[in-house]
Amino acid sequence: MLERFGTFTAILILALSIPVFAQEPAQQPQPLAETKAAPSTGFDGAMKHYRQGHYSRAIEEFQKLTEAEPQNAAAYYFTGYAHYVMRHHPEALAAFKKCFEIDPKFDPRPYWQRR
């Protein structure tokens, strides 16, 4: 009986150690390439702040964008929406008004789908 137990133990140890011996030798870690994150600027950067709930930062970015592109209705719309969320109602109303003066048929739905 003891002989069978010893044989069983040897087979069990061998079965458990095969995966360890079958592994390829560990490779040397490769250094990661240094990459600098592109600054979040422009409309997509402002929307990123907006989606993350950083409304003050989003407003700043949208306002920079409206200064550079005064006919950008989307930037005015989302400036207004960020102000609205922050309960800055007069600023929100002014931004929405400017948006719809530029484009009376402005539709924000396509901008919600962009990521």
C-alpha positions as CSV (number, residue, x, y, z in Angstrom):
1,M,0.0,0.0,0.0
2,L,2.8,2.4,0.9
3,E,4.4,1.7,-2.4
4,R,1.2,2.6,-4.3
5,F,1.0,5.8,-2.3
6,G,4.6,6.7,-3.2
7,T,3.9,6.1,-6.9
8,F,0.8,8.1,-6.8
9,T,2.6,11.0,-5.1
10,A,5.4,10.9,-7.6
11,I,2.9,11.0,-10.5
12,L,1.0,13.9,-8.9
13,I,4.2,15.9,-8.4
14,L,5.3,15.2,-12.0
15,A,1.9,16.2,-13.3
16,L,1.9,19.4,-11.4
17,S,5.4,20.3,-12.3
18,I,5.1,19.8,-16.1
19,P,3.5,23.2,-16.7
20,V,6.3,24.8,-14.8
21,F,9.0,23.1,-16.9
22,A,7.1,23.6,-20.2
23,Q,7.1,27.4,-19.9
24,E,9.4,29.3,-22.1
25,P,12.2,31.2,-20.3
26,A,11.2,34.6,-19.1
27,Q,12.1,37.3,-21.6
28,Q,13.8,40.4,-20.5
29,P,11.4,43.3,-20.1
30,Q,11.4,45.7,-22.9
31,P,11.6,49.4,-22.0
32,L,8.5,51.3,-22.7
33,A,8.7,53.9,-25.4
34,E,8.3,57.3,-23.9
35,T,5.2,58.9,-25.2
36,K,3.9,62.3,-24.3
37,A,0.2,62.6,-24.0
38,A,-1.2,65.1,-26.5
39,P,-2.8,68.0,-24.7
40,S,-6.5,68.0,-24.7
41,T,-7.3,71.0,-26.9
42,G,-10.0,72.0,-29.3
43,F,-13.5,70.8,-29.4
44,D,-12.7,67.1,-28.6
45,G,-10.6,68.2,-25.6
46,A,-13.4,70.4,-24.3
47,M,-15.9,67.7,-24.7
48,K,-13.6,65.3,-22.8
49,H,-13.7,67.7,-19.9
50,Y,-17.4,68.1,-20.2
51,R,-18.1,64.3,-20.3
52,Q,-15.9,63.9,-17.2
53,G,-17.9,66.4,-15.3
54,H,-15.2,69.1,-15.2
55,Y,-17.5,71.8,-16.3
56,S,-15.4,74.8,-15.3
57,R,-12.5,73.4,-17.4
58,A,-14.8,72.6,-20.3
59,I,-16.2,76.2,-20.2
60,E,-12.7,77.5,-20.4
61,E,-11.8,75.3,-23.4
62,F,-15.1,76.0,-25.2
63,Q,-14.6,79.8,-24.7
64,K,-11.1,79.6,-26.1
65,L,-12.6,77.7,-29.1
66,T,-15.3,80.3,-29.6
67,E,-12.7,83.1,-29.6
68,A,-10.7,81.2,-32.3
69,E,-13.8,80.1,-34.2
70,P,-16.7,82.6,-33.6
71,Q,-19.0,80.8,-35.9
72,N,-18.7,77.4,-34.1
73,A,-22.3,76.8,-32.9
74,A,-21.5,73.6,-31.2
75,A,-18.9,75.3,-29.0
76,Y,-21.5,77.9,-27.9
77,Y,-24.1,75.2,-27.3
78,F,-21.9,73.1,-25.0
79,T,-20.6,76.2,-23.3
80,G,-24.2,77.0,-22.5
81,Y,-25.0,73.5,-21.4
82,A,-22.0,73.4,-19.1
83,H,-23.1,76.8,-17.6
84,Y,-26.6,75.4,-17.2
85,V,-25.4,72.3,-15.3
86,M,-23.4,74.7,-13.0
87,R,-26.6,76.8,-12.5
88,H,-25.1,79.8,-14.3
89,H,-28.4,80.5,-16.0
90,P,-27.7,84.0,-17.5
91,E,-24.4,82.7,-19.0
92,A,-26.1,79.6,-20.3
93,L,-28.9,81.6,-21.9
94,A,-26.4,83.9,-23.6
95,A,-24.4,81.0,-25.0
96,F,-27.6,79.1,-26.2
97,K,-28.8,82.4,-27.8
98,K,-25.5,82.8,-29.7
99,C,-25.5,79.2,-30.8
100,F,-29.0,79.5,-32.3
101,E,-28.2,82.8,-33.9
102,I,-25.3,81.2,-35.7
103,D,-27.3,78.1,-36.7
104,P,-31.1,78.2,-36.1
105,K,-31.3,74.4,-36.9
106,F,-28.4,73.3,-34.7
107,D,-28.8,69.7,-33.6
108,P,-26.5,68.6,-30.7
109,R,-27.3,64.9,-31.0
110,P,-24.4,63.9,-33.3
111,Y,-22.0,65.4,-30.8
112,W,-23.3,63.2,-28.0
113,Q,-22.4,60.1,-30.0
114,R,-18.8,61.2,-30.7
115,R,-16.2,59.9,-28.3
